[in-house]
Amino acid sequence: MAFIVGREQPIMVAVRPQQGLAIDIDVYEKTVAALRDRERELSLLVDMVPSHVWRLMPDGEPTFFNRRMVDFIGLDVADTNRPGMTRLAAMIEAAVHPDDAAAFGDALSRCLQTGEPFAMRYRLRRADGVYRWMSSRAEAMRDQAGCIVQWYGLCHDIDDQMQVEEALRRSKQELEETMDAVPIRIWSATSTGGPVYFNKRYRDHLRSVVARPEDLEEPRIDKLLQELVHPEDAPEVMRALQNTTETGGAGVMRFRWREKDGVYRWAECRVEPRRDQSGAIVQWYGVSLDIDDEVRAQETLRERERELSLLVDMVPGHLYRVTPEGETAFLNKHVVDYLGVDTSDKMRLEEAMATIFHPDDTAEVNDVFGRCLATGECFSMKYRLRRHDGVYRWMIGRAEPLRDEDGRIIQWFGLCHDIDDQVRAEEAARRASDKLARATQAASLAELSASIAHEVNQPLAAIVANSHACHRWLSAEPPNLERAKITAERITRDANAVADVVSRIRALFRRTPHARSPEDVNRLIGEVCRLVADDIAVRGIRIKTALEPDLPPVALDRIQVQQVFVNLIRNGIEAMDAVADGARALQILSRRDGPDAIRVEVRDAGTGFKDPERVFEPFFTTKQDGMGMGLPICRSIIESHGGRLWTANNEPCGATVAFTLPLEASEAP
């Protein structure tokens, strides 16, 4: 071998002495240099590949780890040389997770023996001691004879992927456990109806009711419905399911579903599709809810509602319901038949309801009911209601509000009874009583007239007889003057007797002035209350007084005004005879009525004045043993004092009698 100079680069020449020849090897050297460069590039490429590259001998002994693998596990091939064990065993012991080492060794040994490709996931220890999941694959390189020369392997770090997959697996498991735990049956199917998923509750149910186990291998929703749905419900369910699949919309179906004991229970199935980005249906999702208890409860409620509706319509009274604003919300059959209205047309119904009251009662009904709507007080009054044939009949109506938990009025419920026959009977009885009273008054007047005539006729008869006697004594011959004088004296005496009778009658009906003195009205009320205390205690009545203090004295006839108090208090006591014990209360109030008068009120909780316009008529009374002169006399006494007396009915019950007394006489200078 020799070098030849004189060229740009020296060339090496190989000389064969035997033949005396020289060979140019420059090409060879260039080829070797290129191969070395290529080897360096490949080595750099192998080290820079973002994976672990390794090589094994046919018997499995490691011969190469790339730089990334050496940096990851902190070991090079030379570091696996340990006495008494192979480099492969040392590498497995040092780098593979203990839980994966046996499986890794077995799988790799099997591949080394059979020549099959190696593929496995396992955990590999990092240099800092942390294990990370790897996905590893290896294949054998063979020579032309098919013998394995080397094993080349590659593994990727898939720890993040495994963590995500584990999280997804746990999430899926939790979701499946949740769907298995919920008390409903959940399923999903492909767009063509093929099964995808049934939760545990659904699977348990299917296993208990499906006759052929092979039907559970690939159960189809339509076939299951045909087998398990009640025969009477199946056609409608199938039509609804078909319509849902054809239209692609959500669906709701109610049907009876066969349970494991053969009993059918009501269920509700809700179905909705899941679509991809293009809008095509990918899967169908459905839930089946057991609503048997709800359906039976609803049926019970409907039956109860029918019974209550029948009860409301059959009650012999007019029942109605109005809103808090006063609009009619319900009329029972009796009201509808009585009024002859159409409840389906709300506008015409309200127009009709506005004209059902008697013209003389409409304003009062509207005022009273409007006040009740505004204040929430109970409604109660009598009024005349127009029947469908135009006849007005007397009714007594009551209405009370229904309130929520916060006290707000939700509805008004009312009831009115037809009392027209009763009112007419009472009116007839009143007219008969008036006739009887007039007859009694006439009889009393006749009796009084007879008594007066008897009192007057006796002395008049004596006067006539004595006049005739006196005439005879004077006509005698000679005249008996002594006897005539005595007879004349008797005539005078009898004439005076007639005058006394007339005077007593005139004194009975004539108003004469009496002396008056300043009196404390409150003290006078107290004296009268003590006077009637025994009667009040026996009847179980409570007296409540509200007397304004420091009222000025009033000039009055003490005896007469005291009699007024006694009469008014006794009237109030007797008016509450028919009232329950707990509600018997009599109120007496006194106060100033402007600057020039004092006002006194006596209020009872009785039935009120049935005919308030006639209470001051002489001989008019509603008491069985009354004379009908009490209130007229009281008013006469108060008016004689310059005051005024009046009456009024209370709401919802009772009556008030009030009067005023002027202060001018007592406060005048």
C-alpha angles and dihedrals in degrees: 000000000000141000121238116209133193095075131099089261126019114250127210117229124197114216125202107207095197092059099026092232131139121212125205109229098175092110090052093053092049090050091051091049091050090049091051091051090048091049091052091050091049091047090050090047092051091049093047096047106113091235139068112268120191140168131210135193117243088264091053100257112145115243102168141025119181120235094261091053092047091050092047100049095027092231135104125199091264090055091063093065103112129159116259097012139074122254089245092054090046091050092049092048094048102041113019119083111257091237090055100035098089094047090045092051094045094048094047093046090051091051092047089054098044100030091232117147115268120233127165146140117228142147118264123197116239121218089260091055097257116132118222130185118255133190108213133188131177135179133189124246112216134196126233089277091055095250117141111252102172142353117228120196139184129190130187129206104245098163094117090048091049091050090052092046090048090050090049091047092051091046091049091047092049090047092050091046089050093049089046091051100047113097094241136081114251127189142163132200139185122262089266095049099262116145121261108159141000121182120233095262090054093045092050090050093049092049090053098049109027109096099205117051091206088067088067095058093079105000117189120210095229093051092047091051091050091052100041105032119091110265091239092054100038099085094051092044092051092049091050092047092049092049090050094051092045096048096036092225132128117275139200122199131180120199145139113270124203115239128203092267090056093252117131118229128187116256136178119216120198119193130189132169129233114217134197125231091279092054096251116141111253102173142356120229125198143174127199117206125195103232098162094116090046093049092048091046090050090049090050090049091048090050090047090048090052090051092048091046090052090047092050091048093046096048106112092236142070110267123187142164128209133186122249086262091057099254117143111253103168141010123186122229094265091058093045092050092044095049097033093222132151109236094191094072105064095187095051090042092058090047090052093046089055092061103042097093126083110263090240091054102038098087094047093046091050092048095047096042092044090053090050091051090051098045102029092236119148116266120231130157146118122254142154118257125200116238121216089261092056097257116134117221130186117254134182110214134191130179133180131188126244112219134197126230091279093053096253116143112249102174141350118231119198141183129190129185129207105244097162094115090048092048091049091047090050090048090050090048090049092051090048089048090050090051090048091047091051090047090049091047090049090049090048091048090049089049091049091047090050090049091049091046090049092050092047098038094059097059090037090054090049090050091053093047093047090047090056091047092049089050091052094048091051092046093054121105104264099019113243098227095175092058092042090053092052090048092049090053089053090052089054092049093052092047090054089051090055090049090053091052092050091046092054091049092049091047089053094058101027122094111227126187119253132198115267131201134188109272136183105240094201092053090048089053090051092051092051092048090053089047093056095034094110094052090048093050093049092052095046096239126153119217117209118191127195104182119173108231126235096025112170117251119263126217105237146136100268095205095048096046090044088055089052090055092047092050095048094046093048091048090053092048093050091046090063097053091106095045122101114262097247092055098050107113131146119201124201117189132181129183144140114285101203121311097303108045147042121227126209125188130190112195126187133185096227132115096288129228111317092195106022093172092066103041093102096049112112114252092013110128140155093199120100093228099026126123096206094234102101101086095037090053091046091052091047090053094048093045090049086059091052094256137115131239126197142159136224137179118241127226122272095000143343135045139255128217113193136176139177130218121200122237097207095098094050099038098040114113 
